[in-house]
């Protein structure tokens, strides 16, 4: 599960994917387990839910380069694109509204575009979190 955002701009609506991952880590009782992993240039925490092993990932790159971290982690943990969930902001959704999208285009989102490019696939599931338009 990758929370897309800008590492240096935490707390902004544009980096809501990272905030969702922080909340998920707390719910899974692994919030103290975040560690910087230089191999994929990301903060990583390992957890489990409903019998599934989870890799939580917060890239330490700019949004436009998040895909490089996601692709590196996919290789390290032997994951296929269809195993990956991307959590990201969506300007076209009202603040706080969420939707799940299975595959498809990036719909103008640079972080998703970066992931599609780096993984050579658009098969990732996306959790789109509404941030509204200014």
C-alpha positions in Angstrom: 0.0 0.0 0.0 1.7 3.2 -1.2 0.7 6.6 0.1 1.5 9.0 -2.7 2.6 12.6 -1.9 5.5 15.0 -1.6 7.7 14.0 1.3 8.7 17.5 2.1 5.1 18.8 2.1 3.4 16.5 4.7 0.2 17.8 6.1 -1.0 19.3 2.9 -4.0 18.0 1.0 -1.8 17.1 -1.9 0.0 14.6 0.4 -3.1 13.0 1.9 -2.0 9.6 0.7 0.8 9.7 3.3 -1.6 10.8 6.0 -3.9 7.8 5.2 -0.9 5.5 5.5 0.0 7.0 8.9 -3.5 6.3 10.1 -3.5 2.8 8.7 -0.1 2.1 10.5 -1.7 3.3 13.8 -4.7 1.0 13.3 -2.4 -1.9 12.5 -0.3 -1.1 15.6 2.9 -0.7 13.4 3.2 3.1 13.6 6.4 2.7 15.6 7.8 0.5 12.9 8.4 3.1 10.2 12.0 2.9 9.0 13.8 4.7 6.1 14.7 2.2 3.4 17.4 3.5 1.1 16.9 0.7 -1.3 13.5 2.2 -2.4 13.9 5.7 -1.1 10.9 5.5 1.1 9.7 5.1 4.6 8.5 1.5 5.1 6.5 -0.3 7.8 5.4 -4.0 7.7 2.1 -5.1 9.1 -0.7 -7.7 8.8 -4.4 -7.5 8.4 -7.0 -10.3 7.9 -4.2 -12.8 7.2 -2.5 -10.7 4.6 1.1 -9.4 5.0 1.3 -5.7 4.1 4.1 -3.4 3.1 3.2 0.2 3.8 5.2 2.7 1.8 5.6 6.4 1.9 8.0 7.6 -0.9 10.7 10.1 0.0 10.6 11.6 -3.4 8.6 14.4 -5.1 5.1 13.3 -6.3 6.3 13.2 -9.9 8.9 10.6 -9.0 6.9 8.4 -6.5 6.7 5.6 -9.0 10.4 5.0 -8.8 10.0 4.2 -5.1 6.9 2.1 -5.7 8.6 0.1 -8.4 11.8 -0.5 -6.3 9.7 -1.7 -3.4 7.7 -4.0 -5.7 10.9 -5.6 -6.9 12.3 -5.9 -3.3 9.1 -7.5 -2.0 8.3 -9.5 -5.2 5.0 -7.7 -5.8 3.1 -7.5 -9.1 1.3 -4.3 -10.1 -2.1 -6.0 -9.3 -0.8 -6.5 -5.7 -0.3 -2.8 -5.2 -2.7 -0.2 -3.8 -2.0 3.4 -4.4 -3.6 6.0 -2.1 -3.7 9.5 -3.5 -5.4 12.8 -3.6 -8.2 13.6 -6.1 -9.1 17.2 -6.9 -12.3 16.2 -8.6 -13.8 14.6 -5.5 -15.3 16.6 -2.6 -13.1 16.9 0.5 -13.1 13.7 2.4 -15.0 11.6 -0.2 -13.2 8.4 -1.2 -13.5 6.0 -4.2 -11.7 2.9 -5.3 -10.6 2.6 -8.9 -9.3 -0.6 -10.4 -6.6 0.1 -13.0 -7.1 2.6 -15.8 -5.4 5.8 -16.7 -3.7 8.3 -14.3 -6.5 10.9 -15.0 -4.0 13.7 -14.8 -2.4 12.7 -11.5 1.4 13.0 -11.8 2.1 10.5 -8.9 -0.1 7.8 -10.5 1.4 8.6 -13.9 4.8 8.0 -12.4 3.8 4.7 -10.9 2.3 3.5 -14.3 5.5 4.5 -16.1 7.8 2.9 -13.5 5.8 -0.3 -13.2 5.0 -0.5 -16.9 1.4 -1.3 -16.0 -1.8 0.5 -15.0 -3.2 -2.5 -13.0 -2.7 -1.0 -9.6 -5.8 -0.5 -7.4 -6.3 3.2 -6.4 -7.9 4.6 -3.3 -8.8 8.2 -4.4 -9.2 10.6 -1.5 -11.1 13.8 -2.3 -9.4 17.0 -1.5 -11.7 19.3 -3.5 -10.7 22.2 -5.6 -9.4 25.5 -4.1 
